[in-house]
Amino acid sequence: MKWRLNFSLILLLICGSLFAQEKLGQLTVGEPEPLNEVVRRPDVSVLYVISEVPELRFESTLQIITVLSRGASEWHVFLPPGRQKLTIRASGYQPVDTQVMNLEVKRAYGLKVSQVKPIPGTLFIKTKPDSANIRLNGAPINAKTPLRLDEALPGSYYVQLTKEGYRPVEKTLAVKSRDVAEWNVELTQTAVRKLT
């Protein structure tokens, strides 16, 4: 039963927040693969970089000679030979370092940069009294307050809380990467009618 709840929550969080996701995620870099191509310039090595993420920027432990962009997803990075470690950056993503590469003169290497999932945040909802029913983005979930979701994808969550004998409340919470979106609410009892 518990695995169903976790799977349902994960699926709801993934689907429910897609419309308002931040573009903050992590880059991942594969190992550079030597290519058969020979570089014509005698003093450099070349990295052919292909990326799923546009507009990369490169920093090197040694000075980069030239970076040539080929559209939004391919680059030729001309580097001095020797031991290199690149830092790769893209707007809206966490920077990533490559492993230390030993680049040979007049050699070409292929390097792939891709994105992995956005960095999650935390959604925390607490009510007084406890045990309120929860709807996230219009869908009921099989959980009651207090609720803490540590792997919530960045985005907006429309939260509705109901409890028998109390007025329903609702609020839109914005979850950011590595941040906690917290909502503490004291529920108000509905008026009790006296029968005469």
Residue pairs with C-beta under 8 A, 6 or more apart in sequence:
4 142
5 141
5 142
5 143
8 141
8 142
9 141
9 143
9 149
10 151
12 136
12 137
12 139
12 141
13 136
13 149
13 151
13 152
13 153
14 153
16 136
16 137
16 139
16 155
16 157
17 137
17 152
17 153
17 154
17 155
17 156
17 157
17 175
18 153
18 155
19 155
19 156
20 155
20 156
21 118
21 153
21 154
21 155
22 92
22 118
22 154
22 155
22 176
22 177
23 91
23 92
23 93
23 118
24 92
24 93
24 94
24 118
24 119
24 154
24 176
24 177
25 92
25 93
25 94
25 115
25 116
25 117
25 118
25 119
26 93
26 94
26 96
26 115
26 116
26 117
26 119
27 53
27 88
27 90
27 93
27 94
27 95
27 96
27 113
27 114
27 115
27 116
28 96
28 113
28 114
28 115
28 116
29 88
29 96
29 98
29 111
29 112
29 113
30 111
30 112
30 113
30 114
31 99
32 47
32 98
32 101
32 109
32 110
32 111
33 109
33 110
33 111
34 107
34 108
34 109
35 48
35 107
35 108
35 109
35 110
36 108
37 46
37 108
38 106
38 107
38 108
39 45
39 46
39 105
39 106
39 107
39 108
41 78
41 106
42 105
42 106
43 80
43 81
43 105
44 65
44 78
44 79
44 80
44 81
44 105
44 106
45 78
45 79
45 80
45 81
45 84
45 103
45 104
45 105
45 106
45 107
45 108
45 109
46 76
46 77
46 78
46 79
46 107
46 108
46 109
47 75
47 76
47 77
47 79
47 86
47 103
47 108
47 109
47 110
47 111
48 74
48 75
48 76
48 108
48 109
48 110
48 111
49 56
49 58
49 74
49 75
49 76
49 77
49 111
49 112
49 113
50 73
50 74
50 110
50 111
50 112
50 113
51 73
51 74
51 75
51 90
51 112
51 113
51 114
52 73
52 113
52 114
52 115
53 90
53 93
53 113
53 114
53 115
54 72
54 73
54 90
55 72
55 90
55 91
56 75
56 88
56 89
56 90
56 113
57 88
57 89
57 90
58 64
58 67
58 75
58 77
58 86
58 87
58 88
58 89
59 86
59 87
59 89
60 79
60 84
60 85
60 86
60 87
61 83
61 84
61 85
61 86
62 79
62 80
62 82
62 84
63 80
64 77
64 78
64 79
65 78
65 79
65 80
66 76
66 77
66 78
67 75
67 76
67 77
67 78
68 75
68 76
68 78
69 75
70 76
77 86
79 103
80 103
81 103
81 104
81 105
81 107
82 102
82 103
83 100
83 101
83 102
83 103
84 98
84 100
84 101
84 102
84 103
85 97
85 98
85 99
85 100
85 101
86 97
86 98
86 101
87 95
87 96
87 97
87 98
88 95
88 96
88 97
88 98
88 113
89 95
93 115
94 119
96 113
98 111
101 109
103 109
117 153
118 153
118 154
118 177
119 154
119 177
119 178
120 150
120 151
120 152
120 153
120 154
120 177
121 152
121 153
121 154
121 175
121 176
121 177
121 178
121 179
121 180
121 181
122 148
122 149
122 150
122 152
122 175
122 179
122 180
122 181
123 147
123 148
123 149
123 152
123 157
123 173
123 175
123 180
123 181
124 146
124 147
124 148
124 149
124 180
124 181
124 182
124 183
125 134
125 145
125 146
125 147
125 148
125 159
125 161
125 182
125 183
125 185
126 145
126 146
126 147
126 182
126 183
126 184
126 185
127 145
127 146
127 161
127 163
127 184
127 185
127 186
127 187
128 184
128 185
128 186
128 187
129 163
129 187
130 144
130 145
130 146
131 144
131 145
131 163
132 144
132 145
132 161
132 162
132 163
132 166
132 187
133 140
133 144
133 161
133 162
133 163
134 140
134 141
134 143
134 144
134 145
134 147
134 159
134 160
134 161
135 141
135 159
135 160
135 161
135 162
136 157
136 158
136 159
137 157
137 158
138 158
138 160
145 161
152 175
152 181
153 175
154 175
154 176
154 177
155 174
155 175
156 172
156 173
156 174
156 175
157 172
157 173
157 174
157 175
157 181
158 170
158 171
158 172
159 170
159 171
159 172
159 173
159 183
160 168
160 169
160 170
161 168
161 169
161 170
161 185
161 187
162 168
163 187
165 189
165 190
166 187
166 188
166 189
166 190
167 187
167 188
167 189
167 190
169 185
169 187
171 183
171 185
173 181
173 183
174 181
175 181
